[in-house]
Amino acid sequence: MMFSPVFIYSDRFLEHRCPQFHFERPERLVSICRHLQAAFPAAEWREPTPVAEGLTPWLEKIHSRVYLDQLAQMAAAGGGWLDPDTYLNDQSDRVARLAVQAWLDGVDLALQRQQPIFILARPPGHHALRQRGMGFCLLANAAIASHYALSLPGIQRVAILDWDVHHGNGTQALVQDDPQIAYCSLHEFPAYPYTGEGGDRGPYNNVLNLPMPPGSNGEAYRAAFQDQVMPFLQQWNPDLLILSAGYDAHRDDPLSSIELEDADYGWMMHQCLQITHRLVVGLEGGYDLDALGRSLVATVQAAVLDNAPVGPPHGGQGRV
């Protein structure tokens, strides 16, 4: 079915900024928006819902109150470094909460529209743990969104697919003990954060980690999708698919040794649409500005051009 893409975005996401050069910088979103506006002039752009007290229980379901207070206090004091990679400025706590809200809005809209919704938010989240941020990440966007989705009518099973080049150690840790959530990751290994070995299947057989050796290209990723990712997701049969869409596996990215091309992201997106059209696509990594923008265009284009009819959203078994 042809449709106009929907992007959830706010200029406030640009206000999370390191006082010195940092790969996870506002220019990432500037490049993404420039590429998407040129490629999809008829797209719908939506501001996130303003953050309200209703967000707090979802944050506290995933993160400790001590850690949430730490973020607020550090931001109020002007910012600082959580670790050598992960910073806050005076706006970062507010911006990170708005990013979570954007992901929750994406869940609501994907279920309402029965189509992919694209979340253009930062900071990213898939490394954030219950009691600390790391790896450029402050709050666990995908994990929070998955638990939120399970609170909604008709949602019994959620899957998270993480194609960022780094293993989403935070996401896995925060969802694997819930038998209604599955987590699947393709990631370079060995590489930061040095987690995600292939033998870990989770306590409910709800985890699939696919470590990819340095130098892996689109052919290797396509084989992994066809042989392992798609059977895993099809068997899980989710009511909603959340995509942690990092673009640092691109061959031009400075932080990885994987060799994906723009078109490979479009191909992977097309595969995701064979699982369900109820799809939340949220930004994680990707640090070459031009490759990042082009890869987002390829991802969105795959959704726009997908002509599969939208019937029962997960193989006709109809849990809704």
BELNORPE-V165227 format. One record per backbone hydrogen bond with DSSP energy under -0.5 kcal/mol. NH is the residue of the N-H (numbers start at 1). CO is the residue of the C=O. If there is no record, write none. Layout:
# BELNORPE-V165227
nh = {NH	NH}
co = {CO	CO}
This chain:
# BELNORPE-V165227
nh = {7	8	9	9	10	13	14	15	16	17	25	28	29	30	31	32	33	34	35	36	37	38	39	40	43	44	45	46	55	56	57	58	59	60	61	62	62	63	64	68	69	70	71	72	73	74	75	76	77	78	79	80	82	83	86	87	88	90	92	95	96	97	98	99	100	101	102	103	104	105	106	107	108	109	110	111	112	113	114	115	117	118	119	119	120	120	121	128	129	134	137	138	141	144	145	146	147	148	149	150	151	151	152	155	156	158	159	160	161	162	162	163	163	164	169	170	171	172	173	174	175	175	176	178	179	181	182	183	184	185	186	187	188	189	194	200	201	205	207	208	209	210	211	212	215	216	218	221	222	223	224	225	226	227	228	229	230	232	233	234	235	236	237	238	239	240	241	242	243	243	244	244	245	245	246	247	250	251	253	256	259	260	264	265	265	266	267	268	269	270	271	272	273	274	274	275	275	276	279	280	281	281	282	282	283	284	289	292	293	294	295	296	297	298	299	300	301	302	303	304	305	306	311	315	317}
co = {44	118	7	46	120	10	11	12	13	15	23	25	26	26	27	28	29	30	31	32	33	34	35	36	40	5	43	7	52	53	53	55	55	56	57	58	59	59	130	64	65	66	67	68	69	70	71	72	73	75	74	88	86	86	83	85	80	78	89	91	92	93	94	95	96	97	98	99	100	101	102	103	104	105	106	107	108	109	110	110	279	6	117	281	8	118	119	125	132	137	134	124	139	140	141	142	143	144	145	146	147	148	149	152	154	180	240	182	242	160	184	161	244	244	167	126	126	168	169	170	171	172	172	175	177	178	158	206	160	208	162	210	165	212	191	197	199	202	201	183	200	185	209	187	257	213	259	217	218	219	220	221	222	223	224	224	225	228	229	230	231	232	233	233	157	157	278	159	241	280	161	242	243	282	244	285	247	260	250	253	216	249	261	261	262	262	263	264	265	266	267	268	269	270	271	271	272	272	277	241	117	279	243	280	119	245	287	288	289	290	291	292	293	294	295	296	297	298	299	300	301	302	309	312	314}
